[in-house]
Every structure is written in structure tokens, then in C-alpha cells.
Amino acid sequence: MTRNLVEEPRFLPITGKEKEKLGIDSFDIIIISGDAYVDHPSFAAAILGRNLWSAGYTVGIIPQPDWQKDEDFLSLGTPRLFFAVSAGNVDSMVNAQTPNKKRRQKDAYSPGGRLKRPDRATIVYTNKLRSLFRNTPIVIGGIEASLRRFAHYDFWSDSVRQSILADAPADLLVYGMGERTLRLIADRMSAGDPIRSIRDIPGTCQTMPVSEWKSSEQEGFVILPGYPEVRESTVWYAEAFAAHAREQDPVKGRAVAQPHPKTVVIQNPPAMPPDTAELDAIYDHPFARAAHPLYREPIPALEPVRFSVISHRGCFGDCSFCALAHHQGRIISSRSEESIAKEVERISRMKSFRGTIQDVGGPSANMYGLSCNLWKT
């Protein structure tokens, strides 16, 4: 691939002027996010963008584009490789409505708490991009795409919806934590592989035409009850969920397919979680731990985590009420104590730091450092 020789900026570029100032003709990858751009490791666009940049790719971010107009989506031009689309750190429907289906009045991931993202943001953003960039690859990911990768019950419409890949005109879906997976996609495309030929990367889903699926070799796939069946039968729905849940083991998991009326959704086995060295590298970037200076209003979601440190990922609890294991997996990945101490030292040198680390932990409380031999075999 062509290595990125542009020095990593304090903030990743979000405007055409920043792009010009860095001397970039066209970005390798452009991230579309439903969140405001906060350069902090708890915000997906920042951690994904930083990791791609360190791997040699130039990355631009279009945060919270106005989906009713074209201008924001066109503002950074056409990426050399692909668009990466996410609804943000929270499913856009959870972000928009309370459990009583009342519209929320504020969005913690937006400047001033203002409402700036559409419902079902991944689908909306992807449709807009496809209308403007007909031949440019689109990769979707994030919590919204991950948890809607198969036919699923949608509380907000009280119905079973298709896989998000059957509704959004994307080329690939990345599920789970996507740093390594996105980089592998970028490496393959940079080496000349068309995105539609990239069918074997762990942690991804793609679609296949029904006619092609029927004529292809299906041995080795776990074939779920199709969308029409799970939509009409709670028994079929439960069986489909249980079947694909059993395949979320990155060591022993198999490929899973689910027929839909116009396409077949195929999930590759999950990606192996990062080991300690890789996780250390993921968090070893010069995050500003601040919102992009373009914003004049604070981002409410930043303050509770500004001086927090992520120590590990994953949760082996797999509680029925929680989506964590379905997104981050059940294997615990822990950073080294040296990496954590290094991040704390960086924080301590910040002018805005007042002496208190808000939190050192992960989504699964006291599972830091725990391991199991079965996770390796």
C-alpha cells in the first residue's frame, strides 16, 4: 500500500480546510459518524481513525452530517478506499427514544445536547452515500450495525426487521470491535482486491444474491431460519437466535447464513480479540481527550469519561439483558499495567487535569486480567 507520510495531527481532519492544510489530495478512508467528533478513546470515530492513521492511512471524519442535504457528505470528497459508517456510540433508536417511546429532548453525543442524528442512522447515512457515490465502497459498523446484523426484533416498531445489511446498501458489515478488522479491509483493498471479493475476513458480514447462494457450496455454514420464518414465528425466531449465538466463539465459531427475500446475509466467524500487545497499541495514541475545536458548545458525553482509562474489553457473563458479549465477545482482553500507567502519566500532564482519574476499568467491572485456557483452543 502507499504509506501515509502525513504527520498525525492533533485532531483528525473534519473539514476541507484541514484537509488542504495537511496537504492531502484525497483521504484513504472517510468515517461517517452519528456522534460529534471527540478525540478520546471512548469515542469510536477517534479510536478507529487514530488506529487507521497509525497503520499508514489518511482518515477524515464527517461527524453528524445533515442527512437532508448533500453538502456535508460531499465535504471531504471521495475516499480512495471506502466510507466507514456508524450510527455512533449508541444505537440511534435507543439514543432517540425512551423505553416509553417518548422522543428524547437531548443527545449526549452532540454539541450542546442538540438532536442532530436521524432515526436508523446507519441506513439513512448509507442510502445518502450510495446516491452520491454510486461506485464507492461502503463499510458499516458500530453497535447499531453489530446488533442488527441478523433479522431482529425491533422494539420501536414492535416488529421483526430484516438484517440491517438487507436494508442498507453497504458492501460489508464489521461487527464487534473493529480496529483490526477495518485495517485488514483497508490492507486488502489497498493491495488491489475489490471489496466484493473480500469474503473471508473474520468479524465481517456480507450479502449474496439468492440465486448465487442456491447454486453455491453451502457445506460448513450454519443456516438459520430465514427472515420470513422468524418474522412469523416466535419459535423460529428463538431457534435462529440460539443458533447464531452459539457461533460467536472466535475459536470454534462457524460461518452463519440467513436467507432474506432478496438476499442472503452471511456472517464470517468472529475475529479473535486483541492480545495484550495489540490492545496496548490500540490505546497508545496522542488523543487530545477533547472535542474538536470547531465546536462552540460542550459535548455532554465527554465530561464523565474525559479522564477515565479503559483497562480491558469483553465480558464472559453473557447476561440475557445485555448486548455486551454479543458485541465485544466473551473473551477478556486486558492491557498491560505499563500501558495503563503510561496513559495515566499522559493525562497527568494535561493542563485541564485536576488530579483525579475518574475511572480505570472496562465494561465488565472486575474481570481485568482473567483468562481461560478454553479461550485459546
BASE-546059 format. One line per field, with one value per residue (C-alpha): residue in one letter; x, y, z. Coordinates in nm, 3 decimals. Example, Ala and Ser with C-alpha at 12.3 -4.5 7.8 and 13.67 -1.06 7.14 Angstrom:
BEGIN
drenke	a, s
px	1.230, 1.367
py	-0.450, -0.106
pz	0.780, 0.714
***
This chain:
BEGIN
drenke	m, t, r, n, l, v, e, e, p, r, f, l, p, i, t, g, k, e, k, e, k, l, g, i, d, s, f, d, i, i, i, i, s, g, d, a, y, v, d, h, p, s, f, a, a, a, i, l, g, r, n, l, w, s, a, g, y, t, v, g, i, i, p, q, p, d, w, q, k, d, e, d, f, l, s, l, g, t, p, r, l, f, f, a, v, s, a, g, n, v, d, s, m, v, n, a, q, t, p, n, k, k, r, r, q, k, d, a, y, s, p, g, g, r, l, k, r, p, d, r, a, t, i, v, y, t, n, k, l, r, s, l, f, r, n, t, p, i, v, i, g, g, i, e, a, s, l, r, r, f, a, h, y, d, f, w, s, d, s, v, r, q, s, i, l, a, d, a, p, a, d, l, l, v, y, g, m, g, e, r, t, l, r, l, i, a, d, r, m, s, a, g, d, p, i, r, s, i, r, d, i, p, g, t, c, q, t, m, p, v, s, e, w, k, s, s, e, q, e, g, f, v, i, l, p, g, y, p, e, v, r, e, s, t, v, w, y, a, e, a, f, a, a, h, a, r, e, q, d, p, v, k, g, r, a, v, a, q, p, h, p, k, t, v, v, i, q, n, p, p, a, m, p, p, d, t, a, e, l, d, a, i, y, d, h, p, f, a, r, a, a, h, p, l, y, r, e, p, i, p, a, l, e, p, v, r, f, s, v, i, s, h, r, g, c, f, g, d, c, s, f, c, a, l, a, h, h, q, g, r, i, i, s, s, r, s, e, e, s, i, a, k, e, v, e, r, i, s, r, m, k, s, f, r, g, t, i, q, d, v, g, g, p, s, a, n, m, y, g, l, s, c, n, l, w, k, t
px	0.000, 0.100, 0.217, 0.072, 0.357, 0.138, 0.220, -0.061, -0.245, -0.368, -0.723, -0.817, -0.950, -1.323, -1.324, -1.196, -0.968, -0.799, -0.757, -0.584, -0.366, -0.238, -0.164, -0.399, -0.547, -0.794, -0.842, -0.793, -1.092, -1.371, -1.562, -1.926, -2.043, -2.369, -2.167, -1.982, -1.606, -1.442, -1.078, -1.098, -1.052, -1.410, -1.542, -1.542, -1.453, -1.147, -1.004, -1.075, -0.942, -0.624, -0.552, -0.602, -0.379, -0.103, -0.134, -0.048, -0.388, -0.516, -0.854, -1.116, -1.427, -1.769, -1.944, -2.323, -2.384, -2.714, -2.885, -3.144, -2.880, -2.585, -2.324, -2.188, -2.148, -1.958, -1.740, -1.431, -1.454, -1.435, -1.218, -0.954, -1.067, -1.404, -1.651, -1.687, -2.033, -2.153, -2.464, -2.239, -2.162, -2.531, -2.797, -2.973, -3.319, -3.210, -3.049, -3.368, -3.643, -3.704, -3.828, -4.177, -4.123, -4.111, -3.875, -3.568, -3.501, -3.122, -2.840, -2.538, -2.310, -2.397, -2.275, -2.497, -2.701, -2.885, -3.060, -2.853, -2.890, -3.170, -3.354, -3.193, -2.888, -2.680, -2.943, -3.005, -2.636, -2.564, -2.854, -2.739, -2.381, -2.492, -2.697, -2.397, -2.107, -2.255, -1.933, -1.751, -1.733, -1.922, -1.845, -2.089, -2.016, -2.065, -2.312, -2.618, -2.488, -2.340, -2.659, -2.880, -2.671, -2.935, -3.315, -3.401, -3.688, -3.718, -3.882, -3.956, -4.171, -4.280, -4.183, -3.912, -3.692, -3.454, -3.081, -2.950, -2.746, -3.072, -3.188, -2.863, -2.680, -2.342, -2.071, -1.951, -2.058, -1.799, -1.932, -1.764, -1.468, -1.337, -0.981, -0.806, -1.092, -1.108, -0.732, -0.742, -1.012, -0.803, -0.491, -0.672, -0.828, -0.502, -0.339, -0.593, -0.868, -1.218, -1.437, -1.689, -1.410, -1.330, -1.537, -1.311, -1.214, -1.326, -1.565, -1.742, -2.076, -2.170, -2.465, -2.501, -2.774, -3.030, -2.961, -2.586, -2.645, -2.867, -2.600, -2.306, -2.144, -2.321, -2.132, -1.975, -2.240, -2.487, -2.807, -3.058, -3.433, -3.499, -3.642, -3.999, -3.996, -3.858, -4.092, -4.399, -4.293, -4.150, -4.027, -3.831, -3.704, -3.575, -3.412, -3.241, -3.106, -2.981, -2.814, -2.613, -2.537, -2.363, -2.130, -1.998, -1.688, -1.386, -1.203, -1.474, -1.740, -1.859, -1.990, -2.361, -2.610, -2.966, -3.184, -3.386, -3.638, -3.391, -3.053, -2.869, -2.678, -2.355, -2.156, -1.795, -1.674, -1.590, -1.249, -1.011, -0.995, -0.668, -0.395, -0.229, 0.033, -0.226, -0.464, -0.179, -0.106, -0.473, -0.475, -0.123, -0.216, -0.195, -0.564, -0.645, -0.922, -1.124, -1.389, -1.273, -1.212, -1.475, -1.743, -1.852, -2.074, -1.966, -2.033, -2.213, -2.089, -1.724, -1.713, -1.793, -1.508, -1.256, -1.002, -1.106, -0.883, -1.003, -0.820, -0.991, -1.266, -1.519, -1.745, -1.794, -2.118, -2.327, -2.634, -2.959, -3.043, -2.708, -2.566, -2.203, -2.100, -2.273, -2.061, -1.729, -1.733, -1.690, -1.310, -1.139, -0.865, -0.655, -0.398, -0.065, -0.013, 0.268, 0.032, -0.228, 0.036, 0.168, -0.180, -0.230, 0.105, -0.003, -0.328, -0.140, 0.049, -0.270, -0.335, -0.702, -0.630, -0.717, -0.566, -0.844, -0.866, -1.240, -1.224, -0.990, -1.187, -1.392, -1.743, -1.718, -1.607, -1.353, -1.273, -0.940, -0.662, -0.882, -0.814, -0.928, -0.746, -1.063, -1.035, -0.721, -0.835
py	0.000, 0.365, 0.465, 0.777, 1.023, 1.296, 1.360, 1.260, 1.583, 1.687, 1.635, 1.423, 1.646, 1.708, 1.998, 2.065, 2.337, 2.095, 1.851, 2.116, 2.229, 1.874, 1.854, 1.561, 1.528, 1.255, 1.058, 0.684, 0.637, 0.870, 0.792, 0.900, 0.913, 0.992, 1.137, 1.464, 1.416, 1.391, 1.286, 1.039, 0.659, 0.612, 0.756, 0.515, 0.754, 0.872, 0.533, 0.380, 0.683, 0.701, 0.332, 0.351, 0.659, 0.483, 0.192, 0.428, 0.553, 0.908, 0.940, 1.212, 1.226, 1.366, 1.391, 1.419, 1.514, 1.679, 1.382, 1.603, 1.775, 1.663, 1.919, 1.754, 1.416, 1.580, 1.799, 1.574, 1.436, 1.071, 0.835, 0.628, 0.309, 0.329, 0.509, 0.370, 0.440, 0.420, 0.548, 0.636, 0.501, 0.420, 0.264, 0.561, 0.443, 0.397, 0.738, 0.898, 0.746, 0.647, 0.296, 0.451, 0.555, 0.925, 1.136, 1.235, 1.606, 1.584, 1.387, 1.348, 1.288, 1.616, 1.972, 2.135, 1.816, 1.914, 1.649, 1.603, 1.241, 1.061, 0.752, 0.436, 0.647, 0.370, 0.305, 0.676, 0.765, 0.466, 0.540, 0.900, 0.795, 0.540, 0.804, 1.040, 0.793, 0.512, 0.313, 0.388, 0.101, 0.143, -0.045, -0.020, -0.096, 0.012, -0.104, -0.041, -0.249, -0.519, -0.590, -0.575, -0.797, -1.071, -1.046, -0.896, -0.780, -0.402, -0.265, 0.072, -0.063, -0.374, -0.590, -0.821, -0.631, -0.763, -0.764, -0.411, -0.537, -0.614, -0.253, -0.056, -0.065, -0.141, -0.373, -0.508, -0.501, -0.509, -0.649, -0.627, -0.405, -0.310, -0.178, -0.483, -0.574, -0.230, -0.229, -0.570, -0.447, -0.139, -0.351, -0.584, -0.301, -0.108, -0.421, -0.417, -0.650, -0.529, -0.504, -0.755, -1.014, -0.973, -1.254, -1.419, -1.162, -1.268, -1.027, -0.927, -0.992, -0.961, -1.033, -1.277, -1.280, -1.552, -1.715, -1.728, -1.874, -2.151, -2.257, -2.228, -2.478, -2.449, -2.713, -2.567, -2.298, -2.284, -2.192, -2.003, -1.996, -1.724, -1.380, -1.476, -1.763, -1.570, -1.279, -1.502, -1.750, -1.681, -2.041, -1.999, -1.662, -1.819, -2.105, -1.864, -1.651, -1.951, -2.095, -1.785, -1.711, -2.049, -1.942, -1.627, -1.812, -1.687, -2.016, -2.264, -2.049, -2.133, -1.914, -1.837, -1.761, -1.630, -1.611, -1.296, -1.239, -1.052, -1.151, -1.390, -1.243, -1.428, -1.382, -1.494, -1.632, -1.366, -1.204, -1.307, -1.032, -0.840, -0.975, -0.752, -0.611, -0.525, -0.371, -0.162, -0.033, 0.048, 0.288, 0.425, 0.728, 1.103, 1.152, 1.513, 1.398, 1.694, 1.784, 1.917, 2.294, 2.359, 2.302, 2.603, 2.406, 2.123, 1.758, 1.626, 1.267, 1.375, 1.502, 1.171, 0.995, 1.270, 1.140, 0.775, 0.487, 0.171, -0.132, -0.423, -0.541, -0.824, -0.994, -1.364, -1.305, -1.311, -1.188, -1.217, -0.849, -0.720, -0.682, -0.656, -1.016, -1.003, -0.703, -0.726, -1.102, -1.318, -1.332, -1.078, -0.873, -0.677, -0.404, -0.429, -0.239, -0.048, 0.070, 0.184, 0.368, 0.536, 0.667, 0.796, 0.974, 1.140, 1.252, 1.395, 1.630, 1.782, 2.142, 2.068, 1.773, 1.842, 1.536, 1.277, 0.979, 0.922, 0.551, 0.268, -0.027, -0.175, -0.281, -0.590, -0.443, -0.668, -0.912, -0.741, -0.992, -1.301, -1.580, -1.929, -2.199, -2.271, -1.923, -2.039, -2.377
pz	0.000, -0.030, 0.317, 0.472, 0.513, 0.665, 1.030, 1.265, 1.356, 1.699, 1.572, 1.273, 0.992, 0.964, 0.717, 0.367, 0.503, 0.741, 0.456, 0.244, 0.534, 0.573, 0.200, 0.143, -0.206, -0.113, 0.205, 0.203, 0.433, 0.540, 0.859, 0.883, 1.244, 1.420, 1.709, 1.731, 1.688, 2.028, 2.019, 2.304, 2.312, 2.435, 2.107, 1.814, 1.532, 1.721, 1.816, 1.475, 1.292, 1.501, 1.454, 1.079, 1.061, 1.253, 1.007, 0.723, 0.603, 0.586, 0.755, 0.751, 0.967, 0.881, 1.217, 1.232, 0.868, 0.777, 0.614, 0.444, 0.232, 0.019, 0.122, 0.436, 0.267, -0.020, 0.201, 0.212, -0.141, -0.245, -0.039, -0.216, -0.043, 0.132, 0.354, 0.707, 0.850, 1.210, 1.386, 1.681, 2.026, 2.089, 1.867, 1.708, 1.816, 2.178, 2.153, 2.017, 2.232, 2.594, 2.685, 2.688, 2.325, 2.407, 2.199, 2.392, 2.416, 2.428, 2.270, 2.498, 2.198, 2.025, 2.086, 2.343, 2.360, 2.041, 1.833, 1.516, 1.404, 1.221, 1.337, 1.198, 1.120, 0.963, 0.696, 0.635, 0.601, 0.378, 0.146, 0.113, 0.037, -0.221, -0.401, -0.416, -0.458, -0.662, -0.708, -0.383, -0.131, 0.196, 0.518, 0.808, 1.171, 1.530, 1.792, 1.573, 1.282, 1.507, 1.697, 1.389, 1.165, 1.150, 1.145, 1.483, 1.699, 1.686, 1.999, 1.844, 1.562, 1.757, 1.463, 1.339, 1.097, 0.834, 0.883, 0.853, 0.555, 0.374, 0.424, 0.391, 0.054, 0.213, 0.083, 0.418, 0.780, 1.058, 1.383, 1.719, 1.797, 1.456, 1.480, 1.334, 1.101, 0.940, 0.895, 0.726, 0.488, 0.411, 0.355, 0.116, -0.082, -0.092, -0.237, -0.520, -0.401, -0.498, -0.191, -0.326, -0.339, 0.031, 0.177, 0.433, 0.696, 1.045, 1.212, 0.889, 0.725, 0.359, 0.134, -0.153, -0.420, -0.355, -0.694, -0.626, -0.281, -0.416, -0.663, -0.422, -0.188, 0.148, 0.344, 0.657, 0.705, 0.990, 0.804, 1.016, 0.966, 0.708, 0.768, 0.662, 0.914, 1.211, 1.139, 1.172, 1.442, 1.787, 1.796, 1.473, 1.600, 1.922, 1.733, 1.493, 1.776, 1.972, 1.662, 1.574, 1.940, 1.962, 1.679, 1.847, 1.968, 1.767, 1.825, 1.725, 1.561, 1.210, 0.929, 0.958, 0.680, 0.697, 0.385, 0.323, 0.042, -0.181, -0.041, 0.189, 0.483, 0.561, 0.879, 0.895, 1.230, 1.489, 1.493, 1.768, 2.029, 2.052, 2.277, 2.534, 2.296, 2.032, 2.285, 2.426, 2.076, 2.013, 2.308, 2.259, 2.052, 2.118, 2.195, 2.276, 2.514, 2.395, 2.141, 1.805, 1.836, 1.568, 1.833, 2.035, 2.274, 2.507, 2.427, 2.739, 2.696, 2.722, 3.080, 3.258, 3.075, 2.995, 3.246, 3.251, 3.137, 2.964, 3.104, 2.928, 2.693, 2.682, 2.936, 2.997, 3.190, 2.871, 3.062, 2.868, 2.923, 2.799, 2.449, 2.556, 2.491, 2.153, 2.054, 2.240, 2.290, 2.599, 2.599, 2.825, 2.659, 2.907, 2.866, 3.041, 3.364, 3.189, 2.914, 3.166, 3.371, 3.055, 2.970, 3.325, 3.300, 2.974, 3.136, 3.434, 3.201, 3.058, 3.164, 3.228, 3.458, 3.822, 3.984, 3.972, 3.737, 3.704, 3.637, 3.544, 3.414, 3.137, 3.057, 3.277, 3.611, 3.786, 3.504, 3.429, 3.374, 3.390, 3.143, 3.050, 2.853, 2.653, 2.501, 2.322, 2.192
***
